[in-house]
Amino acid sequence: MIHVYLVDDHAVLRDGLKNVLEAEATIRVVGESSAEENLIDRLKETKPDIVILDINMPERNGIEVLKEIKEVLPSVKVMILTMFSQEDYFYQAIELGAEGYLLKDAPTSRVIEAILVINRGESYIHSIMTKKLIDLHQQKKKSPNKSEELSEREKEVLQLLVEGLSNKEIANKLFISDKTVKIHVSKIYKKLKVKSRSQVIIYAVQHKLVSLPPSIE
């Protein structure tokens, strides 16, 4: 059972999302609220696996809330669910450790998929945000390329990470074990100096270390 806590200033939206999520046998909403000052206390009481967090709220900015959650409750995973697709919000969320970033116009099936992926310890990024990274990078000078530091197998794994494959899917595609994939991913993180799947995807796109998936070209 995946325990989820909803943080949004619109009660109607929380209720709607709660009804959708609790229709899934593997998901349970353990709490919901706006970004009030005692949110951290509520999270300590309910002990969620994942917090679904909006950004633009009247009490507190979601980015500030994300920072506090990661500082006080680092084991709690956070998925941003927002109407805002601005790059600065996205960059800040990823840098602060958000495991997911999804826009509110996404279908409910995508939200459920994101929760399942994040609960497995992976990251989930809305495809439009990856496209924005590409557009932004085309306006900048090319940065030093660290692809030479990666082995050929690590480059293959990195390519598949950017294409959105899970560790198990990568293992099946490359005919290697899940454990071997985890080792390669760990080495990639170390060489590129990133800490999460979302960060490595951003780095790979910004520094042109991979070919872009057709779905986001």
C-alpha positions as CSV (number, residue, x, y, z in Angstrom):
1,M,0.0,0.0,0.0
2,I,1.4,3.4,-1.0
3,H,0.5,6.2,1.5
4,V,-0.1,9.6,-0.1
5,Y,-0.6,13.0,1.4
6,L,-2.2,15.8,-0.7
7,V,-1.1,19.5,-0.4
8,D,-3.2,21.9,-2.4
9,D,-5.0,25.1,-1.4
10,H,-8.2,24.1,-3.3
11,A,-10.3,21.7,-1.3
12,V,-12.4,20.7,-4.3
13,L,-9.3,19.6,-6.3
14,R,-8.0,17.7,-3.3
15,D,-11.3,15.9,-2.9
16,G,-11.4,15.0,-6.6
17,L,-7.8,13.7,-6.6
18,K,-8.4,11.8,-3.4
19,N,-11.4,10.0,-5.0
20,V,-9.4,9.1,-8.1
21,L,-6.4,7.8,-6.1
22,E,-8.4,5.8,-3.6
23,A,-10.1,4.0,-6.4
24,E,-6.7,2.3,-6.8
25,A,-6.2,-0.7,-4.6
26,T,-2.6,0.0,-4.0
27,I,-3.0,3.7,-3.0
28,R,-4.3,5.2,0.2
29,V,-4.6,8.9,0.9
30,V,-3.5,9.3,4.5
31,G,-4.1,13.1,4.8
32,E,-4.7,16.3,2.9
33,S,-4.4,20.0,3.6
34,S,-3.2,23.3,2.4
35,A,0.4,24.4,3.0
36,E,-0.3,25.5,6.5
37,E,2.4,26.1,9.0
38,N,1.9,22.8,10.9
39,L,2.1,20.8,7.7
40,I,5.4,19.1,8.8
41,D,3.7,18.0,12.0
42,R,0.8,16.5,10.0
43,L,3.3,14.6,7.8
44,K,5.1,13.3,10.9
45,E,1.8,12.0,12.2
46,T,0.5,10.4,8.9
47,K,3.9,9.2,7.7
48,P,3.2,9.3,3.9
49,D,5.4,7.6,1.3
50,I,4.7,10.4,-1.2
51,V,3.5,14.0,-0.9
52,I,1.7,15.4,-3.9
53,L,2.4,19.2,-3.7
54,D,1.1,22.2,-5.6
55,I,3.4,25.2,-6.1
56,N,1.3,28.3,-6.2
57,M,-0.5,28.5,-2.8
58,P,-1.5,31.6,-0.8
59,E,-0.1,30.4,2.5
60,R,3.3,29.3,1.3
61,N,5.1,28.8,-2.0
62,G,5.3,25.1,-2.8
63,I,9.0,25.4,-3.5
64,E,9.5,26.6,0.1
65,V,7.4,23.7,1.4
66,L,9.4,21.2,-0.7
67,K,12.7,22.5,0.8
68,E,11.4,22.1,4.3
69,I,10.1,18.6,3.6
70,K,13.4,17.5,2.2
71,E,15.3,19.0,5.1
72,V,13.1,17.7,7.9
73,L,11.8,14.5,6.3
74,P,14.3,13.5,3.7
75,S,12.9,9.9,3.3
76,V,9.5,11.3,2.1
77,K,9.2,11.5,-1.7
78,V,7.6,14.5,-3.3
79,M,5.8,14.9,-6.6
80,I,5.0,18.4,-7.8
81,L,1.5,18.6,-9.4
82,T,0.9,22.1,-10.7
83,M,-0.5,24.3,-13.4
84,F,2.8,26.0,-13.9
85,S,5.2,24.9,-16.5
86,Q,7.8,27.7,-16.0
87,E,11.3,26.5,-16.2
88,D,12.4,28.3,-13.0
89,Y,9.9,26.4,-10.9
90,F,10.9,23.2,-12.5
91,Y,14.6,23.7,-12.0
92,Q,14.2,24.7,-8.4
93,A,12.0,21.7,-7.7
94,I,14.5,19.2,-9.2
95,E,17.5,20.8,-7.5
96,L,15.7,20.6,-4.2
97,G,15.1,16.9,-4.7
98,A,11.6,16.5,-6.0
99,E,11.1,13.0,-7.4
100,G,8.4,14.0,-9.8
101,Y,7.0,17.0,-11.7
102,L,3.7,16.7,-13.4
103,L,1.2,19.3,-14.8
104,K,-2.4,19.3,-13.8
105,D,-3.6,18.9,-17.3
106,A,-2.2,15.4,-17.3
107,P,-4.8,12.6,-17.3
108,T,-5.5,10.8,-14.0
109,S,-3.9,7.7,-15.4
110,R,-0.6,9.6,-15.7
111,V,-0.8,10.8,-12.1
112,I,-1.3,7.2,-10.9
113,E,1.5,6.0,-13.1
114,A,3.8,8.7,-11.7
115,I,3.0,7.7,-8.1
116,L,3.8,4.0,-8.9
117,V,7.1,5.0,-10.6
118,I,8.1,7.3,-7.8
119,N,7.3,4.8,-5.1
120,R,9.7,2.4,-6.9
121,G,12.5,4.8,-6.2
122,E,12.6,6.3,-9.7
123,S,11.7,9.8,-11.0
124,Y,8.8,11.0,-13.2
125,I,9.0,14.1,-15.3
126,H,6.3,15.5,-17.6
127,S,7.4,15.3,-21.2
128,I,6.7,18.9,-21.8
129,M,9.2,19.9,-19.2
130,T,11.9,17.9,-20.9
131,K,11.1,19.7,-24.1
132,K,11.5,23.0,-22.4
133,L,15.0,21.9,-21.2
134,I,15.9,21.2,-24.8
135,D,14.6,24.6,-26.1
136,L,16.5,26.4,-23.3
137,H,19.7,24.6,-24.0
138,Q,19.5,25.5,-27.7
139,Q,19.8,29.2,-26.6
140,K,22.9,28.6,-24.6
141,K,26.5,27.9,-25.4
142,K,27.5,24.3,-25.4
143,S,28.9,23.2,-22.0
144,P,31.9,20.9,-21.5
145,N,30.9,17.3,-22.5
146,K,31.5,14.7,-19.9
147,S,30.4,11.8,-22.1
148,E,34.0,10.8,-22.6
149,E,34.1,9.9,-18.9
150,L,31.3,7.3,-19.4
151,S,31.9,3.8,-20.7
152,E,30.0,2.6,-23.8
153,R,27.6,0.5,-21.6
154,E,27.0,3.5,-19.3
155,K,26.2,5.6,-22.4
156,E,23.6,3.0,-23.4
157,V,22.1,3.0,-19.9
158,L,22.0,6.8,-19.9
159,Q,20.2,6.9,-23.2
160,L,17.5,4.5,-22.0
161,L,17.2,6.5,-18.8
162,V,16.4,9.6,-20.8
163,E,13.9,7.6,-22.9
164,G,12.0,6.9,-19.7
165,L,12.7,3.2,-19.2
166,S,12.7,1.8,-15.7
167,N,15.7,-0.2,-14.4
168,K,13.9,-3.5,-15.1
169,E,13.1,-2.4,-18.7
170,I,16.7,-1.3,-19.2
171,A,17.9,-4.7,-17.9
172,N,15.6,-6.6,-20.3
173,K,16.6,-4.4,-23.3
174,L,20.4,-4.8,-22.7
175,F,20.1,-8.4,-21.5
176,I,21.7,-7.7,-18.1
177,S,20.5,-8.1,-14.6
178,D,18.6,-5.4,-12.6
179,K,21.6,-5.4,-10.1
180,T,24.0,-4.6,-13.0
181,V,21.8,-1.7,-14.1
182,K,21.8,-0.3,-10.6
183,I,25.6,-0.4,-10.6
184,H,25.8,1.4,-13.9
185,V,23.2,4.0,-12.8
186,S,25.2,4.6,-9.6
187,K,28.4,5.1,-11.6
188,I,26.7,7.5,-14.0
189,Y,25.4,9.6,-11.1
190,K,28.9,9.7,-9.6
191,K,30.7,10.7,-12.9
192,L,28.1,13.3,-13.8
193,K,27.8,14.6,-10.2
194,V,24.1,14.2,-9.9
195,K,21.9,12.7,-7.2
196,S,18.7,11.5,-8.9
197,R,17.2,10.2,-12.1
198,S,15.5,13.5,-12.8
199,Q,18.8,15.4,-12.4
200,V,20.7,13.0,-14.6
201,I,18.0,13.4,-17.3
202,I,18.3,17.1,-17.1
203,Y,22.1,17.0,-17.3
204,A,22.1,14.6,-20.2
205,V,19.7,16.8,-22.2
206,Q,21.4,20.0,-21.4
207,H,24.9,18.7,-22.3
208,K,23.7,16.7,-25.4
209,L,25.0,13.4,-24.0
210,V,22.2,11.5,-25.6
211,S,19.9,11.3,-28.7
212,L,16.5,12.7,-28.0
213,P,13.5,10.4,-27.9
214,P,11.2,11.0,-30.9
215,S,8.3,11.8,-28.5
216,I,10.0,15.0,-27.3
217,E,11.8,16.2,-30.5
